[in-house]
Amino acid sequence: MKIIKSFILLAFIALCSSFQGCSIDPTLDARSGKVTAITVREASYVAAINWMRISLKDNETLQLTADVMPRMANNKNLTFSNKHPNLMTVDQNGLITGKAFGIDTLTISATDGSGISVSYQVMLVDHMVKATAINVMADGANMFVKLGNTFDLGSRVTLSPNDTWNKAITFTSNDESIVTISAAGIVTPVEEGTTTITIKTADGSNLSRDVNVTVQGIVQVWEDFNTANWATEVTTATGYTWAADGITGNAADGWNIGNGQIEKLFDGNINGTTAVEVGLNTYWMIAKPGKAYPYNRVDFPLADIPTQPLDFMPYFTIDMKQEMTLNYIIWGNRNFNNRGSWYGIRIYGSNDGTNFTQIRSEENEVADPIPGTPADIFWIPQLRGYNGDQGWGTLTPTDPLFYRLLFDESSYRYIKIELAVWSDVYGTGAGQFQHPNWIGPGSTSGLTINVGKFGLGYMYWD
């Protein structure tokens, strides 16, 4: 047993001698009853300075917990002192009180005549956290303001991090002949034109950011319809209307199916504002026409999806519950890769739910398709084109997560979306489709296809 105790003591001596912040006298025997080492639990080793450090904010207190070795020392009383009383104070119970930010040195000493003491660096951090970024919502970063209206830019600006001590910001119009702006961030147009507004922090971080503002006599207004009361029906050749994705758990604990249902199109769950961020967080997913989708999970509660006929174009129908005048769709592909995205659709409208008329689009149909491609395909923009099995790795922050795509103004209660073109049928072969601006074959890999967001609305100029 004595051998074991001696080994532990020697190991502790070796450890303490390897860096500052631990004091030990190897000439002292624990049996003498004198202190041989002092350590503080709140300290941590910092390799860059080869020293033990204690950290706290300059307006905080910290109670130290000092440990004395050996545990059976006769006198465990300690004294605490520091070099810079203007930065902090420390009482004889080891309570540190921060006063100003900076770096101090704390010394703890034994009082039993052993001569043992230990010193620590104390880092006092400025509690006045400064801003690191000025955040502006998309419609505030690029404003379009109609003459006679105002725009509340101030409500669209935040600072990071959230605990920035001074959240005050200032606004300056860089051309007051175009717009003026109040201290609260209310933009008032003066005449048509374009300029910028500079936003600055007031917390000492010296951050600034310019945002664009365009004053127009008329502005484009997009009114997205409320989807809360819509009813949606999916039609496929096999009757399988969705494929489960984002699955966790097991048969014993219960399966958690996170994605795939058609309802995910309308849940508003978009995680991020550009395609280089996380992307569309939830989505509707079905097996590709011409493909099967086995789950390959023991005791999974959903049946494997059999092969979908390649020549059947699946579709979904929306009942808006009342006739609406509309002229655009909202569409977001799941940010995954091009082989998992729909490339082209056809749009139909009806007021009785049975007899549908195709709705055309001057803006989004190809006027002069290459030979063999139908002219009535409503093309969904692909961020990296249509051909190939392409991912999202080289996108820029300006790439949109979803699009508002215009079609000819119509008035219907029911809207049917026929899913006509995807990567497997993209190309110049018989029965395939090709956009003239993106020549090349699509990818035939992948078993499922996804939509992240869908909506309808009415655009007008005001």
TIGU-82886 format. One record per residue (C-alpha): residue in one letter; z, x, y. Coordinates in steps of 0.001 Angstrom, whole numbers, plus 500000, padded with zeros to 6 digits. Each point is the difference from the previous one (the first is absolute). Example, Ala and Ser with C-alpha at 12.3 -4.5 7.8 and 13.67 -1.06 7.14 Angstrom:
<atoms>
@code=A&zz=507800&xx=512300&yy=495500
@code=S&zz=499340&xx=501370&yy=503440
</atoms>
This chain:
<atoms>
@code=M&zz=500000&xx=500000&yy=500000
@code=K&zz=500828&xx=502899&yy=502387
@code=I&zz=496580&xx=501469&yy=499295
@code=I&zz=498320&xx=496695&yy=500949
@code=K&zz=501965&xx=499691&yy=503238
@code=S&zz=499140&xx=503603&yy=500933
@code=F&zz=496308&xx=499314&yy=499326
@code=I&zz=500040&xx=496916&yy=502278
@code=L&zz=501638&xx=501976&yy=502793
@code=L&zz=497469&xx=502823&yy=499688
@code=A&zz=497130&xx=497483&yy=500106
@code=F&zz=501420&xx=498417&yy=503159
@code=I&zz=500330&xx=503473&yy=501576
@code=A&zz=496359&xx=500773&yy=499174
@code=L&zz=498822&xx=496692&yy=501455
@code=C&zz=501913&xx=500353&yy=503251
@code=S&zz=498900&xx=503570&yy=500537
@code=S&zz=496339&xx=498957&yy=499892
@code=F&zz=500003&xx=498276&yy=503412
@code=Q&zz=502032&xx=499495&yy=503182
@code=G&zz=502266&xx=497017&yy=500439
@code=C&zz=502321&xx=500721&yy=497094
@code=S&zz=502897&xx=502473&yy=500236
@code=I&zz=501749&xx=501573&yy=497074
@code=D&zz=502047&xx=503157&yy=499428
@code=P&zz=499305&xx=501340&yy=496509
@code=T&zz=503077&xx=502244&yy=500185
@code=L&zz=502265&xx=496944&yy=500002
@code=D&zz=501126&xx=498644&yy=496658
@code=A&zz=500417&xx=496231&yy=499744
@code=R&zz=503372&xx=500659&yy=498400
@code=S&zz=501291&xx=501413&yy=503304
@code=G&zz=500069&xx=496500&yy=501448
@code=K&zz=497887&xx=501028&yy=503010
@code=V&zz=496775&xx=498387&yy=501146
@code=T&zz=496886&xx=501682&yy=498578
@code=A&zz=497209&xx=497739&yy=501334
@code=I&zz=499306&xx=497154&yy=502461
@code=T&zz=497048&xx=497611&yy=499836
@code=V&zz=499007&xx=496855&yy=501937
@code=R&zz=498359&xx=497088&yy=498200
@code=E&zz=498013&xx=498827&yy=503028
@code=A&zz=498115&xx=503296&yy=500298
@code=S&zz=496634&xx=500709&yy=498430
@code=Y&zz=498115&xx=503234&yy=499464
@code=V&zz=497022&xx=500663&yy=502301
@code=A&zz=497730&xx=502670&yy=498573
@code=A&zz=498260&xx=500696&yy=503333
@code=I&zz=503234&xx=501332&yy=501502
@code=N&zz=501700&xx=501016&yy=496721
@code=W&zz=503071&xx=498119&yy=501114
@code=M&zz=501919&xx=496821&yy=499358
@code=R&zz=499432&xx=497331&yy=502643
@code=I&zz=501862&xx=496875&yy=501123
@code=S&zz=497952&xx=497451&yy=501948
@code=L&zz=500951&xx=497019&yy=502179
@code=K&zz=498768&xx=498262&yy=503130
@code=D&zz=501496&xx=501054&yy=503294
@code=N&zz=501699&xx=496618&yy=500476
@code=E&zz=501500&xx=499754&yy=496504
@code=T&zz=503183&xx=501106&yy=498265
@code=L&zz=500149&xx=501547&yy=496546
@code=Q&zz=503088&xx=500441&yy=497839
@code=L&zz=499714&xx=503158&yy=497937
@code=T&zz=501260&xx=500261&yy=496449
@code=A&zz=501106&xx=503573&yy=499346
@code=D&zz=500701&xx=501234&yy=496472
@code=V&zz=502289&xx=502945&yy=499336
@code=M&zz=499879&xx=502260&yy=496945
@code=P&zz=501992&xx=500328&yy=497909
@code=R&zz=501183&xx=496444&yy=499775
@code=M&zz=503517&xx=501270&yy=499327
@code=A&zz=500155&xx=502123&yy=503172
@code=N&zz=503507&xx=500003&yy=501453
@code=N&zz=498893&xx=499384&yy=503595
@code=K&zz=496863&xx=497946&yy=500554
@code=N&zz=500388&xx=499594&yy=503743
@code=L&zz=496909&xx=500877&yy=502029
@code=T&zz=499087&xx=500535&yy=503636
@code=F&zz=496748&xx=498823&yy=501593
@code=S&zz=498328&xx=501529&yy=503061
@code=N&zz=496561&xx=500147&yy=501637
@code=K&zz=498243&xx=502259&yy=502484
@code=H&zz=498567&xx=497464&yy=502465
@code=P&zz=502439&xx=497273&yy=501076
@code=N&zz=497346&xx=498597&yy=502357
@code=L&zz=497944&xx=499014&yy=496947
@code=M&zz=502763&xx=498655&yy=497741
@code=T&zz=503685&xx=499930&yy=499293
@code=V&zz=501777&xx=500260&yy=496663
@code=D&zz=503620&xx=499065&yy=499387
@code=Q&zz=502350&xx=501526&yy=497430
@code=N&zz=499219&xx=497244&yy=497528
@code=G&zz=496321&xx=500995&yy=499954
@code=L&zz=498682&xx=497159&yy=502152
@code=I&zz=496915&xx=501090&yy=501955
@code=T&zz=499075&xx=498098&yy=503168
@code=G&zz=496528&xx=500636&yy=501388
@code=K&zz=499600&xx=500350&yy=503763
@code=A&zz=496518&xx=501430&yy=500645
@code=F&zz=497029&xx=501040&yy=497934
@code=G&zz=499670&xx=503640&yy=499015
@code=I&zz=501210&xx=502455&yy=497343
@code=D&zz=503643&xx=501020&yy=499569
@code=T&zz=501979&xx=502051&yy=497507
@code=L&zz=502984&xx=498549&yy=498160
@code=T&zz=502585&xx=502298&yy=498435
@code=I&zz=502593&xx=498875&yy=497449
@code=S&zz=502848&xx=502388&yy=499135
@code=A&zz=502784&xx=500084&yy=497471
@code=T&zz=503562&xx=500349&yy=501387
@code=D&zz=501657&xx=501573&yy=496955
@code=G&zz=499353&xx=503593&yy=500960
@code=S&zz=497107&xx=500393&yy=497580
@code=G&zz=497565&xx=500666&yy=502862
@code=I&zz=497486&xx=497534&yy=498564
@code=S&zz=497720&xx=498225&yy=502518
@code=V&zz=496585&xx=498383&yy=499929
@code=S&zz=497457&xx=499256&yy=502740
@code=Y&zz=497340&xx=497291&yy=500167
@code=Q&zz=497143&xx=499280&yy=502341
@code=V&zz=500417&xx=496565&yy=501601
@code=M&zz=496787&xx=498331&yy=501116
@code=L&zz=500647&xx=497348&yy=502657
@code=V&zz=496907&xx=497803&yy=500207
@code=D&zz=498983&xx=498167&yy=503152
@code=H&zz=500805&xx=496326&yy=499378
@code=M&zz=497469&xx=499047&yy=502642
@code=V&zz=497082&xx=499729&yy=497576
@code=K&zz=496684&xx=500508&yy=501752
@code=A&zz=496802&xx=498117&yy=499261
@code=T&zz=497421&xx=501621&yy=497753
@code=A&zz=497223&xx=497399&yy=500347
@code=I&zz=498805&xx=497153&yy=502210
@code=N&zz=498752&xx=497141&yy=497813
@code=V&zz=497573&xx=497393&yy=501343
@code=M&zz=498749&xx=496934&yy=498135
@code=A&zz=496248&xx=499907&yy=499392
@code=D&zz=499242&xx=497370&yy=502631
@code=G&zz=501996&xx=502008&yy=502538
@code=A&zz=498338&xx=503322&yy=499207
@code=N&zz=496619&xx=498440&yy=500840
@code=M&zz=500516&xx=497053&yy=502350
@code=F&zz=497415&xx=497434&yy=500992
@code=V&zz=501283&xx=497893&yy=502888
@code=K&zz=498217&xx=497142&yy=501682
@code=L&zz=499979&xx=499742&yy=503776
@code=G&zz=502675&xx=497487&yy=500994
@code=N&zz=502183&xx=500741&yy=496958
@code=T&zz=502754&xx=502541&yy=499448
@code=F&zz=500912&xx=502112&yy=496992
@code=D&zz=503501&xx=500980&yy=498849
@code=L&zz=499593&xx=503635&yy=499013
@code=G&zz=503737&xx=500678&yy=500203
@code=S&zz=500778&xx=497758&yy=497020
@code=R&zz=497528&xx=501954&yy=497886
@code=V&zz=501548&xx=503448&yy=500521
@code=T&zz=502822&xx=501530&yy=497959
@code=L&zz=501441&xx=503483&yy=499607
@code=S&zz=500734&xx=501965&yy=496860
@code=P&zz=502569&xx=500622&yy=498669
@code=N&zz=501815&xx=496698&yy=500360
@code=D&zz=503208&xx=501671&yy=501223
@code=T&zz=498357&xx=501705&yy=502982
@code=W&zz=502833&xx=500115&yy=502517
@code=N&zz=497947&xx=498942&yy=503016
@code=K&zz=497249&xx=497505&yy=499228
@code=A&zz=498813&xx=499665&yy=503602
@code=I&zz=496279&xx=500588&yy=500578
@code=T&zz=497811&xx=500069&yy=503075
@code=F&zz=496479&xx=498633&yy=500476
@code=T&zz=497353&xx=501317&yy=502381
@code=S&zz=496551&xx=498518&yy=500588
@code=N&zz=497427&xx=502759&yy=500368
@code=D&zz=497753&xx=497761&yy=502093
@code=E&zz=501746&xx=497273&yy=501965
@code=S&zz=496662&xx=498638&yy=501151
@code=I&zz=499537&xx=498827&yy=496366
@code=V&zz=503558&xx=499094&yy=498944
@code=T&zz=503551&xx=500237&yy=501248
@code=I&zz=503055&xx=500117&yy=497767
@code=S&zz=503620&xx=499074&yy=500691
@code=A&zz=503089&xx=501982&yy=499018
@code=A&zz=500441&xx=497572&yy=497094
@code=G&zz=496482&xx=500711&yy=498731
@code=I&zz=498181&xx=496857&yy=501174
@code=V&zz=496325&xx=500825&yy=500542
@code=T&zz=498218&xx=498085&yy=502787
@code=P&zz=496219&xx=500354&yy=500256
@code=V&zz=498446&xx=500538&yy=503441
@code=E&zz=496285&xx=500200&yy=499248
@code=E&zz=497678&xx=500559&yy=497046
@code=G&zz=499909&xx=503537&yy=498678
@code=T&zz=501677&xx=502490&yy=497680
@code=T&zz=502908&xx=502355&yy=500572
@code=T&zz=503109&xx=501359&yy=498286
@code=I&zz=503730&xx=499491&yy=500355
@code=T&zz=502401&xx=502889&yy=499426
@code=I&zz=503293&xx=499333&yy=498203
@code=K&zz=502782&xx=502580&yy=500373
@code=T&zz=503484&xx=500392&yy=498555
@code=A&zz=503078&xx=500447&yy=502182
@code=D&zz=502370&xx=501623&yy=497492
@code=G&zz=499063&xx=503606&yy=500624
@code=S&zz=497530&xx=500207&yy=497118
@code=N&zz=497099&xx=500117&yy=502507
@code=L&zz=497710&xx=497932&yy=497777
@code=S&zz=497023&xx=498140&yy=501449
@code=R&zz=497154&xx=497926&yy=498620
@code=D&zz=496931&xx=498376&yy=501538
@code=V&zz=498751&xx=496568&yy=498952
@code=N&zz=496659&xx=498412&yy=500808
@code=V&zz=499547&xx=496819&yy=502002
@code=T&zz=496783&xx=498102&yy=500624
@code=V&zz=499873&xx=497153&yy=502498
@code=Q&zz=497333&xx=497386&yy=499278
@code=G&zz=498795&xx=496837&yy=501621
@code=I&zz=499954&xx=498468&yy=496513
@code=V&zz=501791&xx=501131&yy=496835
@code=Q&zz=499365&xx=499485&yy=496309
@code=V&zz=502719&xx=497847&yy=498418
@code=W&zz=500613&xx=499968&yy=496230
@code=E&zz=502056&xx=497032&yy=498792
@code=D&zz=501107&xx=500541&yy=496408
@code=F&zz=500758&xx=496779&yy=498144
@code=N&zz=503451&xx=499332&yy=498571
@code=T&zz=499748&xx=500291&yy=496211
@code=A&zz=503410&xx=498517&yy=499145
@code=N&zz=498736&xx=496650&yy=498699
@code=W&zz=496778&xx=501147&yy=498378
@code=A&zz=499297&xx=499257&yy=496354
@code=T&zz=497954&xx=502534&yy=498049
@code=E&zz=498169&xx=499716&yy=496691
@code=V&zz=498417&xx=502884&yy=498081
@code=T&zz=497055&xx=499537&yy=497633
@code=T&zz=498929&xx=502583&yy=497419
@code=A&zz=497858&xx=499668&yy=496875
@code=T&zz=502966&xx=500462&yy=497654
@code=G&zz=502650&xx=498150&yy=501991
@code=Y&zz=502110&xx=503128&yy=500659
@code=T&zz=500617&xx=499739&yy=503725
@code=W&zz=501972&xx=503199&yy=500551
@code=A&zz=501006&xx=503266&yy=498376
@code=A&zz=503544&xx=501333&yy=500152
@code=D&zz=500575&xx=503282&yy=501782
@code=G&zz=503001&xx=501935&yy=501247
@code=I&zz=501830&xx=499275&yy=496725
@code=T&zz=503470&xx=501417&yy=499360
@code=G&zz=502731&xx=499295&yy=497478
@code=N&zz=499698&xx=499329&yy=496306
@code=A&zz=500231&xx=497169&yy=497483
@code=A&zz=503764&xx=500351&yy=499545
@code=D&zz=500907&xx=500045&yy=503691
@code=G&zz=497285&xx=497666&yy=501214
@code=W&zz=496648&xx=500826&yy=501555
@code=N&zz=499507&xx=500264&yy=503745
@code=I&zz=496415&xx=499221&yy=501006
@code=G&zz=499625&xx=501114&yy=503590
@code=N&zz=496372&xx=499317&yy=500884
@code=G&zz=496821&xx=498219&yy=499038
@code=Q&zz=500472&xx=496325&yy=500924
@code=I&zz=497642&xx=498287&yy=502442
@code=E&zz=502994&xx=499124&yy=502230
@code=K&zz=500258&xx=503688&yy=500894
@code=L&zz=496959&xx=499596&yy=502258
@code=F&zz=502024&xx=497928&yy=502455
@code=D&zz=503466&xx=501588&yy=499925
@code=G&zz=499374&xx=502202&yy=503038
@code=N&zz=501394&xx=502987&yy=498137
@code=I&zz=498111&xx=502863&yy=501575
@code=N&zz=501815&xx=503303&yy=499854
@code=G&zz=498460&xx=502136&yy=502718
@code=T&zz=497404&xx=499549&yy=502712
@code=T&zz=497222&xx=502343&yy=498922
@code=A&zz=498353&xx=500930&yy=496757
@code=V&zz=501559&xx=503451&yy=499971
@code=E&zz=503441&xx=498410&yy=499783
@code=V&zz=501394&xx=498268&yy=496952
@code=G&zz=497457&xx=497202&yy=500332
@code=L&zz=499985&xx=496451&yy=498778
@code=N&zz=503229&xx=499654&yy=498072
@code=T&zz=499217&xx=496836&yy=498017
@code=Y&zz=496694&xx=498709&yy=498696
@code=W&zz=498167&xx=497552&yy=497771
@code=M&zz=498465&xx=501630&yy=496934
@code=I&zz=497659&xx=498736&yy=497284
@code=A&zz=498154&xx=501607&yy=497101
@code=K&zz=496541&xx=501181&yy=500959
@code=P&zz=497048&xx=497944&yy=498812
@code=G&zz=498746&xx=501774&yy=496894
@code=K&zz=503434&xx=501520&yy=499256
@code=A&zz=503128&xx=499124&yy=498008
@code=Y&zz=503546&xx=500792&yy=501092
@code=P&zz=502503&xx=500729&yy=497215
@code=Y&zz=503608&xx=500506&yy=501109
@code=N&zz=500914&xx=502379&yy=497143
@code=R&zz=503702&xx=499199&yy=500276
@code=V&zz=502114&xx=498880&yy=497084
@code=D&zz=501187&xx=496396&yy=500309
@code=F&zz=498418&xx=499615&yy=503418
@code=P&zz=500167&xx=496281&yy=500912
@code=L&zz=496399&xx=499682&yy=501245
@code=A&zz=497026&xx=499924&yy=497658
@code=D&zz=497403&xx=502768&yy=500177
@code=I&zz=497043&xx=498939&yy=502139
@code=P&zz=496804&xx=499830&yy=497943
@code=T&zz=496637&xx=501310&yy=501172
@code=Q&zz=498753&xx=498102&yy=503019
@code=P&zz=496283&xx=499076&yy=499887
@code=L&zz=498017&xx=502352&yy=502214
@code=D&zz=497671&xx=497279&yy=501233
@code=F&zz=502738&xx=497672&yy=501320
@code=M&zz=501061&xx=500500&yy=503594
@code=P&zz=503677&xx=499031&yy=500378
@code=Y&zz=501086&xx=498152&yy=503104
@code=F&zz=503014&xx=498526&yy=501715
@code=T&zz=500171&xx=496792&yy=502008
@code=I&zz=502336&xx=499307&yy=502902
@code=D&zz=501080&xx=496549&yy=501118
@code=M&zz=501144&xx=500245&yy=503629
@code=K&zz=501239&xx=496357&yy=499799
@code=Q&zz=497899&xx=499021&yy=503022
@code=E&zz=496563&xx=500662&yy=501421
@code=M&zz=499993&xx=503096&yy=502182
@code=T&zz=497408&xx=501606&yy=502243
@code=L&zz=499768&xx=503640&yy=498962
@code=N&zz=497765&xx=503034&yy=500347
@code=Y&zz=501637&xx=503009&yy=498375
@code=I&zz=501817&xx=501201&yy=496908
@code=I&zz=502833&xx=502518&yy=499820
@code=W&zz=499479&xx=502408&yy=497125
@code=G&zz=501933&xx=503001&yy=498788
@code=N&zz=499164&xx=501846&yy=496804
@code=R&zz=502910&xx=501602&yy=498206
@code=N&zz=500189&xx=503613&yy=501165
@code=F&zz=499342&xx=501470&yy=496603
@code=N&zz=496421&xx=501167&yy=499484
@code=N&zz=496510&xx=498614&yy=500363
@code=R&zz=499639&xx=499016&yy=496356
@code=G&zz=502933&xx=497612&yy=500430
@code=S&zz=498588&xx=498260&yy=503093
@code=W&zz=497663&xx=497080&yy=500480
@code=Y&zz=496806&xx=501069&yy=501762
@code=G&zz=498334&xx=496704&yy=500758
@code=I&zz=500709&xx=496259&yy=499935
@code=R&zz=498401&xx=496649&yy=500718
@code=I&zz=501827&xx=497414&yy=502101
@code=Y&zz=499675&xx=496238&yy=499507
@code=G&zz=501517&xx=497011&yy=501806
@code=S&zz=500682&xx=496394&yy=499025
@code=N&zz=501813&xx=496953&yy=501309
@code=D&zz=500351&xx=498196&yy=496667
@code=G&zz=500858&xx=502947&yy=497756
@code=T&zz=496961&xx=499362&yy=497783
@code=N&zz=496798&xx=500489&yy=501972
@code=F&zz=499873&xx=503436&yy=501589
@code=T&zz=497562&xx=501457&yy=502527
@code=Q&zz=499534&xx=503741&yy=500418
@code=I&zz=501195&xx=501376&yy=503335
@code=R&zz=497808&xx=502794&yy=501328
@code=S&zz=500780&xx=502935&yy=502277
@code=E&zz=497671&xx=501699&yy=502449
@code=E&zz=502474&xx=502857&yy=500450
@code=N&zz=500897&xx=500845&yy=496401
@code=E&zz=496954&xx=499188&yy=497893
@code=V&zz=497343&xx=502660&yy=499574
@code=A&zz=496915&xx=498952&yy=501940
@code=D&zz=497482&xx=502142&yy=498117
@code=P&zz=501395&xx=500835&yy=496565
@code=I&zz=498273&xx=502417&yy=497675
@code=P&zz=497775&xx=498335&yy=497404
@code=G&zz=501914&xx=498006&yy=497445
@code=T&zz=503213&xx=499521&yy=501998
@code=P&zz=500750&xx=496383&yy=500994
@code=A&zz=500057&xx=499499&yy=503766
@code=D&zz=502988&xx=497642&yy=499954
@code=I&zz=502725&xx=502499&yy=499077
@code=F&zz=502886&xx=500100&yy=502484
@code=W&zz=500909&xx=503686&yy=499848
@code=I&zz=503625&xx=501164&yy=500183
@code=P&zz=500227&xx=503328&yy=501864
@code=Q&zz=501121&xx=502890&yy=497816
@code=L&zz=501844&xx=502751&yy=501818
@code=R&zz=498100&xx=502686&yy=498114
@code=G&zz=496836&xx=498154&yy=499115
@code=Y&zz=499117&xx=498030&yy=496885
@code=N&zz=498733&xx=502498&yy=497476
@code=G&zz=502025&xx=502223&yy=497703
@code=D&zz=503574&xx=500051&yy=498783
@code=Q&zz=501598&xx=500972&yy=503266
@code=G&zz=503667&xx=500156&yy=500933
@code=W&zz=501704&xx=499985&yy=503391
@code=G&zz=500878&xx=503636&yy=500533
@code=T&zz=497852&xx=500812&yy=503050
@code=L&zz=500527&xx=496914&yy=502138
@code=T&zz=501027&xx=500248&yy=503630
@code=P&zz=502822&xx=498136&yy=501803
@code=T&zz=497428&xx=497771&yy=501697
@code=D&zz=498764&xx=498458&yy=496752
@code=P&zz=501034&xx=496323&yy=499873
@code=L&zz=502077&xx=498433&yy=497266
@code=F&zz=498111&xx=496737&yy=500207
@code=Y&zz=497050&xx=498465&yy=501803
@code=R&zz=499234&xx=496814&yy=501900
@code=L&zz=496384&xx=499280&yy=499044
@code=L&zz=497927&xx=497402&yy=501808
@code=F&zz=497808&xx=497327&yy=498422
@code=D&zz=498087&xx=497063&yy=501487
@code=E&zz=502311&xx=497428&yy=501603
@code=S&zz=500742&xx=497155&yy=497568
@code=S&zz=502415&xx=497100&yy=499527
@code=Y&zz=501411&xx=499488&yy=496491
@code=R&zz=503196&xx=499201&yy=498137
@code=Y&zz=499196&xx=501933&yy=496824
@code=I&zz=498768&xx=503591&yy=499920
@code=K&zz=498694&xx=501656&yy=496841
@code=I&zz=499688&xx=503765&yy=499709
@code=E&zz=497612&xx=501128&yy=497275
@code=L&zz=500681&xx=503586&yy=498950
@code=A&zz=496461&xx=501270&yy=499647
@code=V&zz=499869&xx=503803&yy=500214
@code=W&zz=502285&xx=502729&yy=498660
@code=S&zz=499540&xx=503642&yy=498983
@code=D&zz=498671&xx=499324&yy=496476
@code=V&zz=496998&xx=498024&yy=501273
@code=Y&zz=499333&xx=502198&yy=503030
@code=G&zz=496677&xx=501808&yy=499757
@code=T&zz=496254&xx=499559&yy=499917
@code=G&zz=499637&xx=498795&yy=496413
@code=A&zz=499048&xx=496526&yy=498840
@code=G&zz=502588&xx=497447&yy=501044
@code=Q&zz=501823&xx=502525&yy=502174
@code=F&zz=500760&xx=500013&yy=503720
@code=Q&zz=499527&xx=502734&yy=502573
@code=H&zz=500891&xx=500294&yy=503665
@code=P&zz=497197&xx=501865&yy=501839
@code=N&zz=502465&xx=502204&yy=501888
@code=W&zz=501723&xx=501219&yy=496830
@code=I&zz=497532&xx=501097&yy=497370
@code=G&zz=501301&xx=501075&yy=496617
@code=P&zz=501605&xx=498696&yy=496820
@code=G&zz=503388&xx=498340&yy=499848
@code=S&zz=502687&xx=500903&yy=497496
@code=T&zz=500283&xx=498170&yy=496675
@code=S&zz=503508&xx=501282&yy=499301
@code=G&zz=503115&xx=497883&yy=500468
@code=L&zz=501048&xx=496712&yy=498434
@code=T&zz=501236&xx=497990&yy=502983
@code=I&zz=499020&xx=499148&yy=503520
@code=N&zz=502264&xx=499159&yy=502929
@code=V&zz=500303&xx=498254&yy=503359
@code=G&zz=502939&xx=500805&yy=502249
@code=K&zz=499731&xx=497452&yy=502790
@code=F&zz=498003&xx=496869&yy=500809
@code=G&zz=499945&xx=497527&yy=502859
@code=L&zz=497798&xx=497850&yy=502192
@code=G&zz=499838&xx=499392&yy=503718
@code=Y&zz=498090&xx=499155&yy=503126
@code=M&zz=498784&xx=502523&yy=502586
@code=Y&zz=499053&xx=499055&yy=503558
@code=W&zz=499547&xx=501626&yy=503390
@code=D&zz=502411&xx=499031&yy=502737
</atoms>
